[in-house]
Amino acid sequence: MLSLVIVLLVAVAAGFIVWANDKRHAKYGILLPAGVAAVVGMLAWIVCMAAGLGYQPGLTWIPWIVPMVAGTAAAAAVAVYLGRVRARHDTQRLTAALKI
C-alpha cells in the first residue's frame, strides 16, 4: 500500500510540474493536470497489481515506474490539448466580439 501512496505523490507532483512548465497554463486550472496524473497513475498501479506484477522477483519495479510515467504523460497530454483548444476558442470568441 505504501507504493500506491508514493506513486500518487509523484504523479501529483509531476502534474504540478507539467502545469508550471506549460506556457498556456492560464487557460485551465492548476489542479487539472495534477488530478489527471493522479487518476491515471492510480489506475495504472491497480492494473499492474491486478496483473500480478507487484511483488514478483525481477518485476517489482513495474508497478512503481509505469504508473508514474503514465500519469506524467497523461498530464502532459491534457495540458497540451486543453491549452491549444481553449486558446483557439478564446481567440474565436474575441474575434467575434471585436467584429460587433
C-alpha positions in Angstrom: 0.0 0.0 0.0 3.0 2.3 0.6 3.8 2.0 -3.1 0.4 3.4 -4.0 0.9 6.4 -1.8 4.4 7.1 -3.2 3.1 6.7 -6.8 0.2 9.1 -6.1 2.5 11.7 -4.6 5.0 11.5 -7.5 2.1 11.6 -10.1 0.5 14.7 -8.5 3.9 16.4 -8.3 4.5 15.7 -11.9 1.1 17.1 -12.8 2.0 20.3 -11.0 5.3 20.5 -12.8 3.6 20.0 -16.1 1.2 22.8 -15.3 4.0 25.1 -14.2 6.0 24.5 -17.4 3.1 25.0 -19.8 3.1 28.4 -21.4 -0.7 28.3 -21.7 -1.4 27.3 -18.1 -3.7 30.4 -17.6 -6.2 28.7 -19.8 -7.1 25.9 -17.4 -6.8 25.3 -13.6 -3.8 24.3 -11.6 -5.4 21.1 -10.3 -6.4 19.7 -13.7 -3.1 18.2 -14.8 -2.4 17.0 -11.2 -5.8 15.4 -11.0 -5.5 13.6 -14.3 -2.0 12.4 -13.4 -3.3 11.1 -10.1 -6.2 9.2 -11.6 -4.2 7.7 -14.4 -1.3 6.8 -12.1 -3.6 5.1 -9.6 -5.4 3.2 -12.3 -2.1 2.1 -13.8 -1.0 0.9 -10.4 -4.2 -1.0 -9.9 -3.8 -2.7 -13.3 -0.2 -3.6 -12.6 -1.2 -5.1 -9.2 -4.1 -7.0 -10.7 -1.9 -8.4 -13.4 0.3 -9.9 -10.7 3.4 -7.7 -11.3 3.5 -6.3 -7.8 5.8 -8.5 -5.7 7.4 -10.8 -8.2 11.2 -11.0 -8.2 12.6 -9.0 -11.1 9.2 -7.3 -11.8 8.9 -5.2 -8.6 9.9 -2.0 -10.5 7.0 -2.2 -12.9 4.2 -1.0 -10.5 6.5 1.8 -9.4 7.7 3.2 -12.7 4.8 2.5 -15.2 2.1 4.5 -13.1 4.5 7.4 -12.7 5.3 7.6 -16.4 1.7 7.1 -17.4 0.5 9.8 -15.0 3.1 12.3 -16.3 2.3 11.5 -19.9 -1.5 11.9 -19.3 -0.9 15.3 -17.5 1.2 16.5 -20.4 -1.3 15.3 -23.0 -4.2 17.0 -21.2 -2.2 20.2 -20.8 -1.2 20.4 -24.5 -4.7 19.5 -25.7 -6.6 21.9 -23.4 -4.1 24.7 -23.9 -4.5 24.6 -27.7 -8.3 24.1 -27.7 -9.0 26.8 -25.2 -6.6 29.3 -26.7 -8.2 28.7 -30.1 -11.7 29.0 -28.6 -10.8 32.2 -26.8 -9.3 33.7 -30.0 -12.5 32.9 -31.9 -14.7 34.5 -29.2 -12.5 37.6 -29.0 -12.6 37.9 -32.8 -16.4 37.5 -32.8 -16.7 40.1 -30.1 -14.5 42.6 -31.9 -16.5 42.3 -35.2 -19.6 43.6 -33.5 
